[in-house]
Amino acid sequence: MIREVEPDEAVWMDSLEMFKQIANVAQLMKQAQAMQGRVHEIKAQLENLRVTGTSTDGMVEVDAAGDQRIVAVRIRPEALIAGAAALEQQVAFATNEALDRAKLAAAELMQSATGDLSGLGDLFPQLGSPR
């Protein structure tokens, strides 16, 4: 049997549902603020993260930050003897290695930092996952 809802009861139920939705929005806002603070922390950690790529002959070293910036290049004087073409190849190799390591370290940092937010991947599937 279907019971009819009294008009006052319907208004009260609508109001209750509205307050529940407002409470949900407030909770989402708190979570968003906490997440924004965490994003700033992660960004700072990425900026301070350092990795090194080394050429195959060990004559060139390149340091990269976790935010994919090259921050230092060291070339041993003996590397100049091999000539410009060889040096260019070694610099490119060391740079690519440093950037690959920075990407991997950043992905690991993001994974550990967002482990408690694992459900976000379901909310934003278009962002993909680190490789």
C-alpha positions as CSV (number, residue, x, y, z in Angstrom):
1,M,0.0,0.0,0.0
2,I,1.3,3.4,-0.9
3,R,0.9,6.1,1.7
4,E,0.5,9.7,0.8
5,V,3.0,12.1,2.1
6,E,1.6,15.1,3.9
7,P,2.6,18.5,2.4
8,D,4.5,19.5,5.6
9,E,6.3,16.2,5.7
10,A,7.3,16.5,2.0
11,V,8.8,20.0,2.7
12,W,10.6,18.7,5.7
13,M,12.0,15.8,3.7
14,D,13.1,18.1,0.9
15,S,14.8,20.4,3.5
16,L,16.6,17.4,5.1
17,E,17.9,16.3,1.7
18,M,19.1,19.8,1.0
19,F,21.0,20.0,4.3
20,K,22.6,16.6,3.5
21,Q,23.8,17.9,0.2
22,I,25.1,21.1,1.8
23,A,27.0,18.9,4.3
24,N,28.4,16.9,1.4
25,V,29.6,20.0,-0.4
26,A,31.2,21.3,2.8
27,Q,33.1,18.1,3.3
28,L,34.2,18.2,-0.4
29,M,35.5,21.8,0.2
30,K,37.5,20.7,3.2
31,Q,39.0,17.8,1.2
32,A,39.8,20.1,-1.7
33,Q,41.6,22.5,0.6
34,A,43.6,19.7,2.2
35,M,44.5,18.4,-1.3
36,Q,45.6,21.9,-2.4
37,G,47.9,22.1,0.5
38,R,49.3,18.6,-0.3
39,V,49.8,19.6,-3.9
40,H,52.0,22.5,-2.8
41,E,54.0,20.2,-0.6
42,I,54.5,17.7,-3.5
43,K,55.5,20.5,-5.9
44,A,58.2,21.7,-3.4
45,Q,59.4,18.1,-3.0
46,L,59.6,17.7,-6.8
47,E,61.6,21.0,-7.1
48,N,64.1,19.8,-4.5
49,L,64.4,16.2,-5.8
50,R,67.7,15.6,-7.6
51,V,68.7,12.7,-9.8
52,T,71.8,12.2,-12.0
53,G,72.3,10.8,-15.5
54,T,75.7,9.7,-16.5
55,S,77.1,9.2,-20.0
56,T,78.2,5.7,-21.1
57,D,81.9,6.6,-20.7
58,G,81.3,8.4,-17.4
59,M,82.7,11.7,-18.6
60,V,79.5,13.6,-18.5
61,E,77.0,13.9,-15.6
62,V,73.7,15.7,-15.8
63,D,71.5,16.5,-12.8
64,A,67.8,16.9,-13.2
65,A,65.1,18.0,-10.7
66,G,61.9,16.1,-10.1
67,D,60.0,18.8,-12.0
68,Q,61.9,17.9,-15.2
69,R,64.5,20.8,-15.1
70,I,68.1,20.3,-15.8
71,V,70.0,21.9,-12.9
72,A,73.6,21.0,-13.5
73,V,76.0,19.6,-16.1
74,R,79.5,18.3,-15.3
75,I,81.9,17.5,-18.1
76,R,85.4,16.1,-17.3
77,P,88.1,17.9,-19.2
78,E,89.2,14.6,-20.8
79,A,85.9,14.4,-22.6
80,L,86.9,17.3,-24.8
81,I,89.7,15.2,-26.4
82,A,87.2,12.9,-28.1
83,G,85.8,15.9,-30.1
84,A,82.6,17.8,-30.3
85,A,80.4,15.1,-31.9
86,A,81.3,12.5,-29.3
87,L,80.8,15.0,-26.5
88,E,77.4,16.0,-27.9
89,Q,76.3,12.4,-27.9
90,Q,77.4,11.9,-24.4
91,V,75.7,15.0,-23.2
92,A,72.5,13.9,-24.9
93,F,72.7,10.5,-23.4
94,A,73.3,11.7,-19.9
95,T,70.5,14.3,-20.2
96,N,68.0,11.8,-21.4
97,E,69.0,9.4,-18.6
98,A,68.7,12.2,-16.0
99,L,65.2,13.1,-17.3
100,D,64.1,9.5,-17.3
101,R,65.2,9.1,-13.8
102,A,63.5,12.3,-12.8
103,K,60.2,11.1,-14.3
104,L,60.5,7.8,-12.5
105,A,61.4,9.4,-9.2
106,A,58.5,11.9,-9.6
107,A,56.1,9.1,-10.3
108,E,57.2,7.2,-7.2
109,L,56.9,10.4,-5.1
110,M,53.4,11.0,-6.5
111,Q,52.4,7.4,-5.8
112,S,53.6,7.5,-2.2
113,A,52.1,10.9,-1.6
114,T,48.7,10.1,-3.1
115,G,48.5,6.5,-1.8
116,D,45.8,7.6,0.6
117,L,43.9,9.2,-2.2
118,S,43.8,6.1,-4.4
119,G,40.1,6.7,-5.2
120,L,41.0,9.8,-7.2
121,G,42.2,7.7,-10.1
122,D,38.6,6.4,-10.5
123,L,37.3,10.0,-10.4
124,F,39.8,11.3,-13.0
125,P,40.6,8.3,-15.4
126,Q,41.5,10.8,-18.2
127,L,44.7,11.7,-16.3
128,G,46.1,8.2,-16.7
129,S,48.8,6.7,-14.5
130,P,52.6,7.1,-14.4
131,R,54.4,4.6,-16.6
